[in-house]
Amino acid sequence: MKPEDLIPVGYIGQPKSLKGDVKAYFEAFLFDRLQELKGKLPYLLVQTKEGCLPYFVENIQPVSEYDGQVIVKFEDINSREDALALQNKALFVEAGKLPDDIMPEQDEFEWEFIIGFTLTNAATGQTLGTVEDVFALPEHELAQVFYQNREILIPLHDDLVEDIDEEQKTISIHLPEGLLEVYLQTNASEEKDTD
């Protein structure tokens, strides 16, 4: 399968249960039409070391429109250990599997160029990490970074950006107040719940 035949639709987050359910985050163009597509997407392609492999879907349950979060149960992923092996893997759909009217607009991913940039907190100068991906939501886009080994999704708005240096591949952002603390506390409490 050629890369141009694949459409990125999101990524897999943390395990959600001991039975293999995972959190996943879908791009807005797919999340918005998820209910009508449930029966038309029997599998999602998961990026692995061996390439994009099909994982058949038992169930997809929307959770949060704000960040495109869903809970996915894949066939043959039946434990937390199985689910952990899929964490942070990109999700794709073959181009021909989606209706033409659901395809993302070319300009939908305005911030995609910052993938690979080093993101810093404009208020403190602290480096938060490398932008791993950018996700489109109905209202804005989110930059995915990993800070203290935890995933943080940072809103991308022109009014939050202090500076972008394309030559140095850096972006400095004014973080919404309490954003880091919320993610760090939420992730810490989730880890306690799953222990």
ZICORCOR-V560135 format. One record per residue. RES is the residue in one small letter. OMEGA is omega in radians with two decimals (* if undefined). Layout:
BEGIN
{{RES/OMEGA} {RES/OMEGA}}
END
This chain:
BEGIN
{{m/-3.10} {k/3.13} {p/-3.13} {e/3.10} {d/-3.07} {l/3.09} {i/3.09} {p/-3.10} {v/3.12} {g/3.13} {y/3.14} {i/3.10} {g/-3.06} {q/2.99} {p/-3.12} {k/-3.11} {s/3.09} {l/-3.10} {k/3.05} {g/3.07} {d/3.11} {v/2.93} {k/3.03} {a/-3.12} {y/-3.10} {f/3.02} {e/-3.06} {a/-3.08} {f/3.12} {l/-3.11} {f/-3.09} {d/-3.08} {r/-3.03} {l/-3.08} {q/-3.11} {e/-3.10} {l/-3.04} {k/-3.10} {g/-3.08} {k/3.12} {l/-3.10} {p/3.14} {y/3.01} {l/3.09} {l/-3.11} {v/3.12} {q/3.11} {t/3.09} {k/-3.13} {e/-3.09} {g/3.12} {c/-3.12} {l/3.13} {p/3.01} {y/-3.09} {f/-3.02} {v/3.00} {e/-3.08} {n/3.00} {i/-3.13} {q/3.09} {p/-3.14} {v/-3.02} {s/3.09} {e/-3.09} {y/-3.10} {d/3.09} {g/-3.06} {q/3.05} {v/2.97} {i/-3.10} {v/2.99} {k/3.09} {f/3.02} {e/3.08} {d/3.00} {i/-2.92} {n/3.12} {s/3.08} {r/-3.14} {e/3.08} {d/-3.10} {a/3.13} {l/3.14} {a/-3.13} {l/-3.05} {q/3.11} {n/3.09} {k/3.13} {a/3.11} {l/3.14} {f/2.99} {v/3.06} {e/-3.06} {a/-3.09} {g/-3.08} {k/-3.12} {l/3.05} {p/-3.12} {d/-3.07} {d/3.12} {i/-3.09} {m/-3.13} {p/3.05} {e/-3.12} {q/-3.09} {d/-3.09} {e/-3.09} {f/-3.08} {e/-3.03} {w/-3.05} {e/-3.09} {f/-3.10} {i/3.08} {i/-3.09} {g/3.09} {f/3.01} {t/-3.10} {l/3.12} {t/3.07} {n/-3.08} {a/-3.09} {a/-3.04} {t/-3.06} {g/-3.10} {q/3.07} {t/-3.13} {l/3.13} {g/3.13} {t/3.07} {v/-3.09} {e/-3.11} {d/3.07} {v/-3.11} {f/3.14} {a/3.03} {l/-3.12} {p/-3.06} {e/-3.06} {h/3.08} {e/-3.13} {l/3.03} {a/3.09} {q/3.03} {v/3.06} {f/-3.10} {y/-3.07} {q/3.13} {n/3.11} {r/3.12} {e/3.07} {i/3.07} {l/-3.02} {i/3.13} {p/3.12} {l/3.09} {h/3.11} {d/-3.09} {d/3.10} {l/-3.06} {v/3.09} {e/-3.05} {d/3.00} {i/3.08} {d/-3.07} {e/3.13} {e/3.13} {q/-3.10} {k/3.09} {t/3.04} {i/-3.14} {s/-3.03} {i/2.97} {h/-3.11} {l/3.00} {p/-3.07} {e/3.08} {g/-3.07} {l/-3.13} {l/-3.11} {e/3.13} {v/-3.13} {y/-3.10} {l/3.10} {q/-3.13} {t/-3.12} {n/3.13} {a/-3.13} {s/3.08} {e/3.14} {e/3.11} {k/-3.14} {d/-3.08} {t/3.13} {d/*}}
END
